[in-house]
Amino acid sequence: MYCFYNIVNITDFSDSDYEYCLSLMTEERKSRVERLRFADDRKRTTAGELVAREMIASLCGVPRESIVFFRTEKGKPIAKDLPVYFSVSHSGEHVLCAVGDSPVGADIERIREVNEKLIERVCTLEEMRFIDKESTSADDRMRLFFRFWTAKEAYFKRIGTGIFVPPDINITDLEISKSLTCFYYGNYAVSLASEVVPVNYSV
């Protein structure tokens, strides 16, 4: 079994990379990307797809151009007729992609100040107590919050229920937490959910 992940910076993604990725998309997907209001959103979306194509092509031994993506009814991305699972996330200047031979989930978020209502919506009471107990500063509190947030998003992406974070799911539960790998990447929180420990693809 395997799970690989890769983190790329969209500033390394050239205009020719962007055009090349667009050329591989279905007309519907291409139109959706081009309708995105901000250039960085278009760049993040296409960079994420290109990274996924490159990883899947390498791991499955197929051309990048031959890979066909589609989504399940709940929005989980699938590579048609290939024995692999993948998950893509992006935030700020970074894109994260995880690929494995069993279901995977990936989430990256830039750490920033958020309001209490969002914390209460995402976290259980037990998780909020943990964050308050372990935090020594306001910055620490935000870092821990985003660790919980990305962990939940990665978990739900892995099980394929969509990116919805019901607060009654406790990420500190042993059965859930043992499938998670969480770390900080500069000013970003990163979480990966998989059956095996993820390996950095770019090393």
Secondary structure, DSSP 8 states (H G I E B T S, - for coil): --EEEEEEEGGG--HHHHHHHHHHS-HHHHHHHHT-SSHHHHHHHHHHHHHHHHHHHHHHT--GGG--EEE-TT--EEETT-S-EEEEEEETTEEEEEEESS--EEEEEE-----HHHHHHHS-HHHHHHHHHH-SSHHHHHHHHHHHHHHHHHHHHHHTS-S---TTS-TTSHHHHTTEEEEEETTEEEEEE-SS--EETT-
